Amino acid sequence: METIKIDTPFIKLGQFLKLAGLADSGVHAKILILEGVVQVNGVTETQRGKKLHPGDVVVVGEEAPVQVG
């Protein structure tokens, strides 16, 4: 599982999707979240502003899981 390091205590889901390369832009991240294909720690997430902390795991559709580091 790939780990993406952050320099802050948390990162918002939409920002993390862009940082990890799972979304091309903020608009793309929003669309993925609204379509219900984004999971955080095994739960479908519908809030772009969801705060992610180190240890959280994000999955987009059939992509490999990515962990917040």
MISESE-142620 format. One record per residue (C-alpha): residue number from 1; residue in one letter; x, y, z. Coordinates in steps of 0.25 Angstrom, whole numbers, plus 5000, padded with zeros to 4 digits. Example, Ala and Ser with C-alpha at 12.3 -4.5 7.8 and 13.67 -1.06 7.14 Angstrom:
BEGIN
<1; A; <5049; 4982; 5031>>
<2; S; <5055; 4996; 5029>>
This chain:
BEGIN
<1; M; <5000; 5000; 5000>>
<2; E; <5005; 5014; 4996>>
<3; T; <5007; 5024; 5007>>
<4; I; <5006; 5039; 5004>>
<5; K; <5012; 5047; 5015>>
<6; I; <5006; 5060; 5019>>
<7; D; <5013; 5072; 5027>>
<8; T; <5000; 5076; 5035>>
<9; P; <4992; 5069; 5045>>
<10; F; <4981; 5066; 5035>>
<11; I; <4977; 5068; 5020>>
<12; K; <4964; 5070; 5014>>
<13; L; <4959; 5058; 5005>>
<14; G; <4958; 5066; 4993>>
<15; Q; <4972; 5072; 4994>>
<16; F; <4977; 5058; 4998>>
<17; L; <4971; 5052; 4985>>
<18; K; <4979; 5062; 4977>>
<19; L; <4992; 5060; 4985>>
<20; A; <4991; 5045; 4983>>
<21; G; <4989; 5046; 4968>>
<22; L; <4975; 5040; 4970>>
<23; A; <4968; 5052; 4964>>
<24; D; <4973; 5061; 4953>>
<25; S; <4967; 5074; 4959>>
<26; G; <4958; 5079; 4970>>
<27; V; <4946; 5077; 4961>>
<28; H; <4950; 5063; 4958>>
<29; A; <4951; 5060; 4973>>
<30; K; <4937; 5066; 4975>>
<31; I; <4931; 5057; 4964>>
<32; L; <4938; 5044; 4969>>
<33; I; <4932; 5047; 4983>>
<34; L; <4918; 5051; 4978>>
<35; E; <4918; 5038; 4970>>
<36; G; <4920; 5030; 4983>>
<37; V; <4933; 5023; 4978>>
<38; V; <4942; 5028; 4989>>
<39; Q; <4944; 5021; 5002>>
<40; V; <4951; 5025; 5015>>
<41; N; <4955; 5014; 5024>>
<42; G; <4945; 5005; 5017>>
<43; V; <4933; 5014; 5018>>
<44; T; <4927; 5022; 5006>>
<45; E; <4930; 5037; 5008>>
<46; T; <4921; 5048; 5002>>
<47; Q; <4928; 5060; 5008>>
<48; R; <4939; 5066; 5001>>
<49; G; <4944; 5074; 5013>>
<50; K; <4945; 5061; 5022>>
<51; K; <4958; 5062; 5030>>
<52; L; <4968; 5051; 5028>>
<53; H; <4979; 5048; 5038>>
<54; P; <4991; 5039; 5037>>
<55; G; <4987; 5025; 5037>>
<56; D; <4974; 5027; 5029>>
<57; V; <4973; 5019; 5017>>
<58; V; <4966; 5024; 5004>>
<59; V; <4961; 5015; 4992>>
<60; V; <4955; 5021; 4979>>
<61; G; <4948; 5011; 4971>>
<62; E; <4957; 4999; 4967>>
<63; E; <4970; 5007; 4970>>
<64; A; <4980; 5002; 4980>>
<65; P; <4978; 5007; 4994>>
<66; V; <4986; 5019; 4998>>
<67; Q; <4989; 5022; 5013>>
<68; V; <4991; 5036; 5019>>
<69; G; <5005; 5037; 5025>>
